[in-house]
Amino acid sequence: MSDIEVADKGDGKKRSKKLSTKVDMTPMVDLGFLLITFFMLATTLSKPQAMELNVPAKTDDTLDQTVVKESKALTLILASNDTLYYYIGIEEPEVGFVDFSQSKNVEPIIYDRQKAVEAQYGDKDELVVVIKAMAASKYKNLVNILDEMSITQTKRYAIGEFTEVDSMIIYDIIQEE
């Protein structure tokens, strides 16, 4: 920088020169980048969370199917447009449906069924929930219903295939919509 020379007015006082101060920012920038690098390397990024799902080992033998009483079972069918059909029993099923866009709609169904099974058999853990998904359902809904199994503390549930019997059971409700 250039200095400005002020002429002496002759009043006898001598003024000292004011020197400009320069701050070198290079070390500060280096320190900033070192800190950024350190925190980027030292932090752990969010790890994907996986739901633990216990499945039996695959065997080549004939399929072993567990026999469950109709009174202990609840079947949930995931359909398109965030619709969840449910039924209890097969001979004379109690059939219904709810909008599954909000998970709070399905919780009362599961809790009511747990209470009914507990009243009949003395233990709510006797309830077996069978989850079936139609081809038009969303994967997000399957994940949400598995979360609901965890929230409602349902101990026994299975993922099954949507069959013709299921489509015949819910056929009347689909026609009413």
C-alpha positions as a Markdown table, in Angstrom:
| # | Residue | x | y | z |
|---|---|---|---|---|
| 1 | Met | 0.0 | 0.0 | 0.0 |
| 2 | Ser | 1.1 | 3.5 | -0.5 |
| 3 | Asp | 1.6 | 5.8 | 2.4 |
| 4 | Ile | 0.1 | 9.3 | 2.4 |
| 5 | Glu | 2.6 | 11.9 | 3.4 |
| 6 | Val | 1.1 | 14.8 | 5.4 |
| 7 | Ala | 2.9 | 18.0 | 5.2 |
| 8 | Asp | 4.1 | 19.4 | 8.5 |
| 9 | Lys | 2.2 | 22.6 | 9.3 |
| 10 | Gly | 5.0 | 23.9 | 11.5 |
| 11 | Asp | 3.2 | 23.9 | 14.8 |
| 12 | Gly | 6.1 | 22.2 | 16.3 |
| 13 | Lys | 4.4 | 18.9 | 17.0 |
| 14 | Lys | 5.7 | 15.9 | 15.2 |
| 15 | Arg | 3.1 | 13.3 | 14.3 |
| 16 | Ser | 4.0 | 9.7 | 14.1 |
| 17 | Lys | 3.1 | 7.8 | 11.0 |
| 18 | Lys | 0.2 | 5.4 | 11.2 |
| 19 | Leu | 1.1 | 2.2 | 9.6 |
| 20 | Ser | -1.6 | 0.0 | 8.1 |
| 21 | Thr | -2.2 | -3.4 | 9.5 |
| 22 | Lys | -2.3 | -6.4 | 7.2 |
| 23 | Val | -3.8 | -9.7 | 8.4 |
| 24 | Asp | -2.6 | -12.8 | 6.5 |
| 25 | Met | -5.6 | -15.0 | 6.1 |
| 26 | Thr | -3.7 | -18.0 | 4.6 |
| 27 | Pro | -3.2 | -19.9 | 7.9 |
| 28 | Met | -6.9 | -19.3 | 8.8 |
| 29 | Val | -8.1 | -20.8 | 5.5 |
| 30 | Asp | -5.7 | -23.7 | 6.0 |
| 31 | Leu | -7.1 | -24.3 | 9.5 |
| 32 | Gly | -10.7 | -24.1 | 8.2 |
| 33 | Phe | -10.0 | -26.8 | 5.6 |
| 34 | Leu | -8.2 | -29.0 | 8.1 |
| 35 | Leu | -11.2 | -28.8 | 10.4 |
| 36 | Ile | -13.7 | -29.6 | 7.6 |
| 37 | Thr | -11.6 | -32.5 | 6.5 |
| 38 | Phe | -11.3 | -33.8 | 10.0 |
| 39 | Phe | -15.1 | -33.7 | 10.7 |
| 40 | Met | -15.9 | -35.3 | 7.3 |
| 41 | Leu | -13.6 | -38.2 | 8.0 |
| 42 | Ala | -14.5 | -38.5 | 11.7 |
| 43 | Thr | -18.3 | -38.5 | 11.5 |
| 44 | Thr | -20.3 | -41.6 | 10.8 |
| 45 | Leu | -22.9 | -41.3 | 8.1 |
| 46 | Ser | -26.4 | -42.6 | 8.8 |
| 47 | Lys | -26.4 | -46.3 | 8.4 |
| 48 | Pro | -29.3 | -48.0 | 6.7 |
| 49 | Gln | -31.7 | -49.6 | 9.2 |
| 50 | Ala | -33.0 | -53.0 | 8.4 |
| 51 | Met | -35.9 | -54.7 | 10.0 |
| 52 | Glu | -35.1 | -58.1 | 11.4 |
| 53 | Leu | -37.3 | -60.7 | 9.8 |
| 54 | Asn | -36.8 | -64.3 | 10.8 |
| 55 | Val | -37.6 | -66.7 | 8.0 |
| 56 | Pro | -37.3 | -70.5 | 8.1 |
| 57 | Ala | -34.6 | -72.2 | 6.1 |
| 58 | Lys | -35.6 | -73.2 | 2.6 |
| 59 | Thr | -36.0 | -76.9 | 2.1 |
| 60 | Asp | -36.7 | -79.1 | -0.9 |
| 61 | Asp | -39.2 | -81.1 | 1.0 |
| 62 | Thr | -42.9 | -80.6 | 0.7 |
| 63 | Leu | -44.1 | -77.4 | 2.2 |
| 64 | Asp | -44.8 | -77.7 | 5.9 |
| 65 | Gln | -47.8 | -75.6 | 6.7 |
| 66 | Thr | -48.8 | -74.7 | 10.2 |
| 67 | Val | -52.4 | -75.3 | 10.9 |
| 68 | Val | -54.1 | -72.4 | 12.7 |
| 69 | Lys | -57.6 | -72.2 | 13.9 |
| 70 | Glu | -59.8 | -69.7 | 12.1 |
| 71 | Ser | -60.6 | -68.0 | 15.4 |
| 72 | Lys | -57.0 | -67.3 | 16.0 |
| 73 | Ala | -56.2 | -65.9 | 12.5 |
| 74 | Leu | -56.5 | -62.4 | 11.0 |
| 75 | Thr | -55.7 | -62.1 | 7.3 |
| 76 | Leu | -54.6 | -58.7 | 5.9 |
| 77 | Ile | -54.6 | -58.1 | 2.2 |
| 78 | Leu | -52.8 | -55.1 | 0.7 |
| 79 | Ala | -54.4 | -53.8 | -2.4 |
| 80 | Ser | -54.0 | -50.9 | -4.8 |
| 81 | Asn | -54.8 | -47.3 | -3.9 |
| 82 | Asp | -53.6 | -47.7 | -0.3 |
| 83 | Thr | -56.5 | -50.0 | 0.5 |
| 84 | Leu | -56.2 | -52.8 | 3.1 |
| 85 | Tyr | -58.8 | -55.6 | 3.2 |
| 86 | Tyr | -59.0 | -57.8 | 6.2 |
| 87 | Tyr | -61.0 | -60.9 | 7.0 |
| 88 | Ile | -61.4 | -63.3 | 9.9 |
| 89 | Gly | -62.3 | -66.9 | 9.2 |
| 90 | Ile | -62.8 | -68.7 | 5.9 |
| 91 | Glu | -66.2 | -70.5 | 6.2 |
| 92 | Glu | -68.2 | -67.5 | 7.1 |
| 93 | Pro | -65.6 | -64.7 | 7.0 |
| 94 | Glu | -66.0 | -61.3 | 8.6 |
| 95 | Val | -64.7 | -59.0 | 5.9 |
| 96 | Gly | -63.9 | -55.3 | 5.9 |
| 97 | Phe | -61.5 | -52.7 | 4.5 |
| 98 | Val | -59.8 | -49.5 | 5.6 |
| 99 | Asp | -57.8 | -46.8 | 4.0 |
| 100 | Phe | -54.2 | -47.6 | 4.7 |
| 101 | Ser | -52.8 | -44.2 | 3.7 |
| 102 | Gln | -52.5 | -43.6 | 7.5 |
| 103 | Ser | -51.3 | -46.5 | 9.6 |
| 104 | Lys | -53.5 | -45.4 | 12.5 |
| 105 | Asn | -56.5 | -46.9 | 10.6 |
| 106 | Val | -55.2 | -50.5 | 10.9 |
| 107 | Glu | -54.1 | -50.4 | 14.5 |
| 108 | Pro | -57.7 | -50.7 | 16.0 |
| 109 | Ile | -58.3 | -53.8 | 13.8 |
| 110 | Ile | -55.3 | -55.6 | 15.1 |
| 111 | Tyr | -55.8 | -54.5 | 18.7 |
| 112 | Asp | -59.5 | -55.6 | 18.6 |
| 113 | Arg | -58.5 | -58.9 | 17.2 |
| 114 | Gln | -55.8 | -59.3 | 19.9 |
| 115 | Lys | -58.5 | -58.6 | 22.6 |
| 116 | Ala | -60.9 | -61.1 | 21.1 |
| 117 | Val | -58.2 | -63.8 | 20.9 |
| 118 | Glu | -57.1 | -63.0 | 24.5 |
| 119 | Ala | -60.7 | -63.3 | 25.7 |
| 120 | Gln | -61.2 | -66.6 | 24.0 |
| 121 | Tyr | -57.8 | -68.3 | 24.6 |
| 122 | Gly | -56.3 | -66.3 | 27.5 |
| 123 | Asp | -53.3 | -65.0 | 25.6 |
| 124 | Lys | -53.2 | -62.3 | 22.9 |
| 125 | Asp | -50.0 | -63.9 | 21.5 |
| 126 | Glu | -52.1 | -66.7 | 20.1 |
| 127 | Leu | -53.2 | -64.4 | 17.3 |
| 128 | Val | -51.6 | -65.2 | 13.9 |
| 129 | Val | -51.7 | -62.4 | 11.3 |
| 130 | Val | -51.3 | -63.5 | 7.7 |
| 131 | Ile | -50.2 | -60.7 | 5.4 |
| 132 | Lys | -50.9 | -61.0 | 1.7 |
| 133 | Ala | -50.2 | -58.5 | -1.1 |
| 134 | Met | -52.0 | -58.2 | -4.4 |
| 135 | Ala | -49.9 | -57.5 | -7.5 |
| 136 | Ala | -51.1 | -53.9 | -7.6 |
| 137 | Ser | -50.1 | -53.1 | -4.0 |
| 138 | Lys | -47.1 | -50.9 | -3.1 |
| 139 | Tyr | -44.0 | -52.2 | -1.5 |
| 140 | Lys | -44.2 | -49.2 | 0.9 |
| 141 | Asn | -47.5 | -50.6 | 2.3 |
| 142 | Leu | -45.8 | -54.0 | 3.0 |
| 143 | Val | -43.1 | -52.3 | 4.9 |
| 144 | Asn | -45.7 | -50.2 | 6.8 |
| 145 | Ile | -47.7 | -53.3 | 7.8 |
| 146 | Leu | -44.6 | -55.0 | 9.0 |
| 147 | Asp | -43.9 | -51.9 | 11.1 |
| 148 | Glu | -47.5 | -52.2 | 12.5 |
| 149 | Met | -46.7 | -55.8 | 13.5 |
| 150 | Ser | -43.9 | -54.4 | 15.6 |
| 151 | Ile | -45.9 | -51.4 | 17.0 |
| 152 | Thr | -48.8 | -53.6 | 18.0 |
| 153 | Gln | -46.4 | -56.2 | 19.4 |
| 154 | Thr | -47.8 | -59.0 | 17.3 |
| 155 | Lys | -45.5 | -62.0 | 17.9 |
| 156 | Arg | -46.8 | -64.4 | 15.2 |
| 157 | Tyr | -47.3 | -63.2 | 11.6 |
| 158 | Ala | -46.6 | -64.6 | 8.2 |
| 159 | Ile | -46.3 | -63.3 | 4.6 |
| 160 | Gly | -48.3 | -65.4 | 2.2 |
| 161 | Glu | -49.3 | -65.4 | -1.4 |
| 162 | Phe | -52.6 | -63.8 | -2.6 |
| 163 | Thr | -54.8 | -66.6 | -3.9 |
| 164 | Glu | -58.1 | -67.1 | -5.6 |
| 165 | Val | -59.7 | -67.9 | -2.3 |
| 166 | Asp | -58.7 | -64.5 | -1.0 |
| 167 | Ser | -60.0 | -62.8 | -4.1 |
| 168 | Met | -63.4 | -64.6 | -3.8 |
| 169 | Ile | -63.6 | -63.6 | -0.1 |
| 170 | Ile | -63.1 | -59.9 | -0.8 |
| 171 | Tyr | -64.9 | -59.9 | -4.1 |
| 172 | Asp | -68.2 | -58.5 | -2.7 |
| 173 | Ile | -66.4 | -55.6 | -1.0 |
| 174 | Ile | -64.5 | -54.7 | -4.2 |
| 175 | Gln | -67.8 | -54.7 | -6.2 |
| 176 | Glu | -69.4 | -52.3 | -3.6 |
| 177 | Glu | -66.5 | -49.8 | -4.0 |
